[in-house]
Amino acid sequence: MHALRGAWNLFLLGCKTRFRLRGSYWAWRMETAFGADRSKWPSAAERRRAALDYGAWAGDLRRMARDRR
């Protein structure tokens, strides 16, 4: 369920950024998450897992903000 929530929230974020995965937001996000030196980045599988975790976390934040209203 965690992975499904993460994937859904990444999809929503992708819609908001018009799926410009090489755009300024995603470049900043990748550098913030993994650093500027690509040779030190984790494996692709670990990056996918981290992305799903980020998506789930972003959804949790969105839900908490909605519940505060």
C-alpha positions as CSV (number, residue, x, y, z in Angstrom):
1,M,0.0,0.0,0.0
2,H,2.9,2.3,0.8
3,A,4.3,1.9,-2.7
4,L,0.9,2.4,-4.3
5,R,0.4,5.7,-2.4
6,G,3.9,6.8,-3.3
7,A,3.4,6.0,-7.0
8,W,0.0,7.9,-7.0
9,N,1.5,11.0,-5.4
10,L,4.5,10.9,-7.8
11,F,2.0,10.8,-10.6
12,L,0.2,13.8,-9.2
13,L,3.5,15.7,-8.8
14,G,4.4,14.7,-12.4
15,C,1.1,16.2,-13.6
16,K,1.8,19.4,-11.7
17,T,5.3,19.6,-13.3
18,R,3.9,18.5,-16.7
19,F,6.2,15.5,-16.6
20,R,9.2,17.7,-17.4
21,L,11.5,15.3,-15.7
22,R,14.6,17.1,-16.9
23,G,13.2,20.5,-15.9
24,S,14.4,22.8,-13.1
25,Y,12.2,21.3,-10.3
26,W,13.3,17.7,-10.9
27,A,16.9,18.6,-11.4
28,W,16.8,20.5,-8.1
29,R,15.0,17.6,-6.4
30,M,17.5,15.0,-7.6
31,E,20.5,17.1,-6.5
32,T,18.9,17.8,-3.1
33,A,18.1,14.1,-2.6
34,F,21.3,12.5,-3.9
35,G,23.9,15.2,-4.4
36,A,25.5,16.8,-7.4
37,D,28.0,14.1,-8.1
38,R,26.2,11.4,-10.1
39,S,29.0,8.9,-9.5
40,K,28.1,8.8,-5.8
41,W,24.4,8.3,-6.4
42,P,22.8,5.0,-5.1
43,S,21.8,2.3,-7.5
44,A,18.7,2.8,-9.7
45,A,16.7,0.4,-7.5
46,E,17.5,2.4,-4.4
47,R,16.6,5.6,-6.2
48,R,13.2,4.1,-7.2
49,R,12.6,3.1,-3.6
50,A,13.5,6.5,-2.4
51,A,11.2,8.1,-4.9
52,L,8.3,6.0,-3.8
53,D,9.1,6.9,-0.2
54,Y,9.2,10.6,-1.1
55,G,5.8,10.3,-2.9
56,A,4.2,8.6,0.1
57,W,5.7,11.3,2.4
58,A,4.4,14.1,0.1
59,G,0.9,12.6,0.1
60,D,1.0,12.4,3.9
61,L,1.9,16.1,4.1
62,R,-0.9,17.0,1.7
63,R,-3.4,14.9,3.7
64,M,-2.3,16.6,7.0
65,A,-2.6,20.0,5.5
66,R,-6.1,19.2,4.2
67,D,-7.1,17.8,7.7
68,R,-6.0,21.0,9.4
69,R,-8.7,23.1,7.5
